[in-house]
Amino acid sequence: MNGLSTCERPALAVSLGPVRLKNPVAVASGCYGYGGNYREFYDPSRLGGIFLKCVTPAERPGNAPQRLVETPSGLLNAIGLQNVGIERFLREIVPAIEGIDTAFFANIGADDLDGYAMLARRLSDVPKIAAIELNISCPNVKKGCLAFGADPESARQATQAAVQSSRLPVFVKLSPNVANIGEMAQAVAEGGAAGITAINTLLGMAIDVETRRPKLANVTGGLSGPAIRPVAVRMVWEIRKAVPDLPLIGMGGILTWRDAIEFLLAGANAIAIGTGNFVNPMAPMDVLQGIEDYMAQHGFASVAELSGAMEG
């Protein structure tokens, strides 16, 4: 830590390998739509990055309702990857984000390796997309619908399929529903990942005790929100130990700047806010200001100095 003079402000720009963010605060896929949904609150160009809603080879209607259930300090969702599909994405979404000056990550999901490769290839020629975020929580239909992210070899193969098909850097979003997150991180690194985003949602369910039926039509769903933050921070720390040099964006239950600092201290290079956007639409801006103030107060000249600075 070099320290700052009283009149200096810290440098907020972050380099994630080939991807540069103007600051370390991004918004997570699925919680920010296609980039412009929060314009009435602030200019999305102020964000370090935007992870777009997942796109799949074909348009998907998603699961039947009920698809969202609140839990104590969290949210269960079983949206089912509802999205417009790659053709409409290229035709409608890409032109709509042209005026937003930030780094866009295209989140892609598929049920086989060919699907991942096709999506990665189609997105290669989109100048507005800075990188791909690989959603490996999708079921691999050729392996009995086991999620790609639940098996190291499947994760490595999916990563490799996307990497070999695209000129864009590929960041892999890791699932927490595994025995060893460090092993998964090493597997995607071997597959050529340019970086990692972590974590995705934890598998959970809720039951209506009066009707004795699941509250979600899909029965189970993904748990997000502050309830999962301690798990996410621990997993970011474990990922950083497993792959010390790979760019890492931490997420999972971030609502305040203090939450974000935990992830950075644990080893994340940047953070992304998901469910927190629903609770406080201004959360990304509040968190960004809080990070800058914290860095200035504690003498961190850059986000790189803060990343992994946990002591003990």
C-alpha positions in Angstrom: 0.0 0.0 0.0 1.6 3.2 -1.2 -0.7 5.6 0.6 -2.4 8.8 -0.7 -1.8 12.4 0.1 -4.7 14.3 1.6 -5.7 15.8 -1.8 -5.5 12.7 -3.9 -8.3 10.3 -4.7 -7.8 6.6 -5.4 -7.6 5.2 -8.9 -10.8 3.2 -9.5 -10.1 1.6 -12.9 -9.7 -2.1 -12.9 -7.9 -4.4 -15.4 -9.3 -7.9 -15.7 -6.8 -9.3 -18.2 -7.9 -7.9 -21.6 -11.0 -6.3 -20.1 -10.8 -2.8 -18.5 -13.5 -1.5 -16.2 -13.7 2.2 -15.3 -14.4 1.2 -11.7 -14.9 -2.0 -9.8 -18.7 -2.0 -9.5 -20.7 -4.0 -12.0 -24.3 -5.3 -12.0 -25.0 -9.1 -12.2 -26.8 -11.0 -15.0 -30.5 -11.5 -14.6 -30.9 -8.6 -12.2 -30.4 -5.7 -14.5 -32.2 -6.7 -17.7 -30.6 -5.7 -20.9 -28.7 -2.6 -19.7 -31.2 0.3 -19.7 -33.7 -0.8 -17.1 -32.4 1.5 -14.4 -32.0 4.7 -16.4 -34.5 6.6 -14.4 -32.3 6.3 -11.3 -28.8 7.0 -12.8 -26.8 6.9 -16.0 -25.8 3.2 -16.5 -22.6 4.5 -18.1 -21.4 5.2 -14.6 -21.1 1.5 -13.9 -17.8 -0.4 -14.3 -19.6 -3.1 -16.2 -23.0 -4.7 -17.0 -23.6 -8.4 -17.2 -26.5 -8.8 -19.6 -29.4 -11.1 -19.0 -28.6 -14.7 -20.2 -29.1 -15.5 -23.9 -29.6 -19.0 -25.2 -29.6 -20.4 -28.8 -33.4 -20.2 -29.0 -36.0 -17.9 -27.3 -37.2 -19.3 -24.0 -40.4 -18.5 -22.2 -39.0 -19.6 -18.8 -40.7 -21.6 -16.1 -44.4 -21.3 -15.1 -45.2 -19.0 -12.1 -44.8 -18.8 -9.2 -41.2 -18.0 -10.1 -40.1 -15.7 -7.2 -40.4 -16.2 -3.4 -39.0 -13.9 -0.7 -37.1 -15.5 2.1 -35.5 -14.0 5.2 -32.6 -11.8 3.8 -32.9 -13.4 0.4 -34.8 -14.3 -2.7 -35.6 -17.6 -4.3 -36.0 -17.6 -8.1 -36.8 -20.2 -10.7 -37.1 -17.9 -13.8 -35.9 -20.7 -16.1 -33.6 -18.6 -18.3 -36.5 -16.7 -19.9 -34.8 -14.7 -22.7 -35.2 -13.5 -26.3 -32.8 -15.9 -27.9 -29.6 -15.1 -29.9 -31.4 -13.9 -33.1 -33.5 -11.2 -31.3 -30.6 -10.4 -29.0 -28.4 -9.5 -31.9 -31.2 -7.7 -33.8 -32.9 -5.8 -30.9 -30.7 -5.8 -27.7 -27.3 -4.9 -29.2 -28.5 -1.7 -30.9 -30.3 -0.6 -27.8 -27.1 -0.6 -25.7 -25.0 1.3 -28.1 -25.3 4.6 -26.2 -24.2 3.1 -22.9 -20.5 3.7 -22.2 -19.4 0.7 -20.1 -18.1 -2.8 -20.5 -20.8 -5.3 -21.4 -20.5 -9.0 -20.6 -22.9 -11.2 -22.6 -24.1 -14.1 -20.4 -24.6 -17.3 -22.5 -26.4 -20.5 -21.6 -26.8 -23.8 -23.5 -27.6 -27.4 -23.0 -24.7 -28.8 -25.0 -21.2 -27.9 -26.1 -22.3 -27.1 -29.6 -24.8 -24.5 -28.2 -22.1 -22.8 -26.2 -19.7 -22.8 -29.2 -22.4 -21.3 -31.5 -23.3 -18.5 -29.1 -19.6 -17.6 -28.5 -19.0 -17.5 -32.2 -22.0 -15.4 -33.0 -21.0 -12.8 -30.3 -17.4 -12.6 -31.5 -18.3 -10.0 -34.1 -20.3 -7.7 -31.8 -18.0 -4.7 -31.0 -20.2 -3.6 -28.1 -19.6 -6.8 -26.2 -16.3 -6.8 -24.2 -16.4 -10.3 -22.9 -18.6 -13.4 -22.5 -19.8 -14.7 -19.2 -20.3 -18.5 -19.4 -23.3 -19.7 -17.5 -22.4 -23.3 -16.6 -25.4 -23.9 -14.3 -27.3 -25.1 -17.4 -28.2 -28.8 -17.6 -26.0 -30.9 -20.0 -28.6 -32.9 -21.8 -26.0 -35.4 -22.9 -25.1 -36.2 -19.3 -28.5 -36.7 -17.8 -29.1 -33.0 -17.3 -26.3 -32.7 -14.8 -25.3 -29.1 -14.7 -22.0 -28.3 -16.5 -20.9 -26.4 -13.4 -21.3 -29.5 -11.1 -18.5 -31.5 -12.7 -14.9 -30.2 -13.3 -14.4 -32.0 -16.6 -17.8 -30.8 -18.0 -16.9 -27.3 -16.9 -13.5 -27.5 -18.5 -15.1 -28.7 -21.8 -17.8 -26.0 -21.8 -15.1 -23.4 -21.2 -12.9 -24.7 -23.9 -15.8 -24.9 -26.4 -16.5 -21.2 -25.9 -12.9 -20.1 -25.8 -12.0 -21.9 -29.0 -15.1 -20.4 -30.8 -14.7 -16.7 -29.9 -12.2 -13.9 -30.1 -13.8 -12.5 -26.9 -12.4 -13.3 -23.5 -14.5 -15.8 -21.6 -15.3 -15.4 -17.9 -16.9 -18.4 -16.3 -19.7 -18.0 -13.7 -19.1 -20.7 -11.1 -21.9 -22.5 -9.2 -21.6 -22.8 -5.4 -23.5 -26.1 -5.5 -20.3 -28.1 -5.6 -18.0 -29.9 -3.1 -14.8 -28.0 -4.0 -15.1 -24.6 -5.6 -11.3 -24.4 -6.0 -11.2 -27.5 -8.1 -13.9 -26.0 -10.4 -11.9 -22.8 -10.7 -8.8 -24.8 -11.7 -10.8 -26.7 -14.3 -12.1 -23.7 -16.1 -8.7 -22.1 -15.9 -7.4 -25.2 -17.7 -10.1 -24.7 -20.3 -8.8 -21.3 -21.1 -11.0 -19.0 -19.0 -9.9 -15.4 -19.1 -11.5 -14.9 -15.7 -14.1 -16.1 -13.2 -17.3 -14.6 -11.8 -18.6 -16.1 -8.5 -20.9 -17.1 -7.1 -24.1 -18.1 -8.8 -27.2 -18.9 -6.6 -27.4 -21.6 -4.0 -30.1 -24.3 -4.5 -33.0 -23.9 -2.2 -36.7 -24.4 -1.8 -39.7 -23.1 0.3 -42.9 -24.8 1.3 -46.3 -23.2 2.1 -47.2 -24.9 5.4 -50.9 -24.2 4.9 -51.3 -25.8 1.5 -48.3 -28.2 2.1 -47.1 -27.4 -1.4 -43.9 -25.9 -2.8 -44.1 -22.1 -3.1 -42.2 -22.3 -6.4 -43.9 -24.0 -9.4 -40.4 -25.5 -10.2 -40.2 -26.7 -6.6 -36.6 -25.6 -6.2 -34.9 -22.4 -7.1 -31.7 -20.3 -6.7 -31.2 -18.4 -3.5 -29.6 -15.0 -3.7 -29.4 -11.9 -1.5 -27.6 -11.1 1.8 -28.3 -14.5 3.2 -25.7 -16.1 0.9 -23.0 -13.4 1.3 -20.8 -15.3 3.9 -20.8 -18.3 1.7 -19.9 -16.2 -1.4 -17.1 -14.4 0.4 -15.6 -17.7 1.6 -15.8 -19.2 -1.9 -14.1 -16.1 -3.5 -11.3 -16.5 -1.0 -11.0 -20.2 -1.9 -11.1 -19.4 -5.6 -8.3 -16.9 -5.2 -6.1 -19.4 -3.4 -6.8 -22.0 -6.2 -6.1 -19.6 -9.1 -4.0 -16.7 -7.7 -3.6 -14.8 -11.0 -6.9 -15.2 -12.8 -9.2 -12.1 -12.8 -12.1 -12.6 -10.4 -15.4 -10.8 -10.0 -17.1 -11.5 -6.7 -20.9 -11.5 -6.2 -23.5 -12.9 -3.9 -25.5 -10.8 -1.5 -23.8 -7.4 -1.9 -26.1 -4.6 -0.8 -23.7 -2.0 0.8 -20.2 -0.8 0.3 -19.0 -2.8 3.4 -20.3 -6.0 1.7 -18.3 -5.1 -1.4 -15.1 -4.4 0.5 -15.3 -7.9 2.1 -15.2 -9.4 -1.4 -12.3 -7.2 -2.5 -10.3 -8.0 0.7 -11.0 -11.7 0.1 -9.3 -11.5 -3.4 -11.9 -10.3 -5.9 -10.7 -7.7 -8.4 -14.2 -6.3 -8.8 -17.7 -6.9 -7.7 -21.2 -7.3 -9.1 -24.5 -6.4 -7.5 -27.5 -8.6 -8.2 -30.5 -8.9 -6.0 -29.5 -5.7 -4.2 -30.7 -3.8 -7.2 -34.3 -4.8 -6.4 -34.0 -3.7 -2.8 -32.2 -0.4 -3.6 -32.0 0.7 -7.2 -29.2 3.1 -6.2 -27.1 0.4 -4.6 -24.4 0.3 -7.3 -23.8 4.1 -7.0 -23.9 4.0 -3.2 -21.4 1.1 -3.2 -19.1 2.8 -5.7 -19.0 6.0 -3.5 -18.4 3.9 -0.4 -15.5 2.0 -2.0 -13.8 5.2 -3.1 -14.2 6.7 0.4 -12.9 3.6 2.1 -9.9 3.5 -0.2 -9.1 7.1 0.5 -9.6 6.8 4.2 -7.3 3.7 4.5 -4.6 4.9 2.0 -5.3 2.5 -0.9 -4.1 4.2 -4.1 -5.8 1.6 -6.4 -8.3 -1.2 -6.4 -5.4 -3.6 -7.2 -3.8 -2.7 -3.8 -7.1 -3.4 -2.0 -7.7 -6.8 -3.7 -6.6 -9.6 -1.5 -5.5 -7.3 1.3 -7.1 -9.3 4.1 -4.7 -9.7 7.0 -4.3 -12.8 9.1 
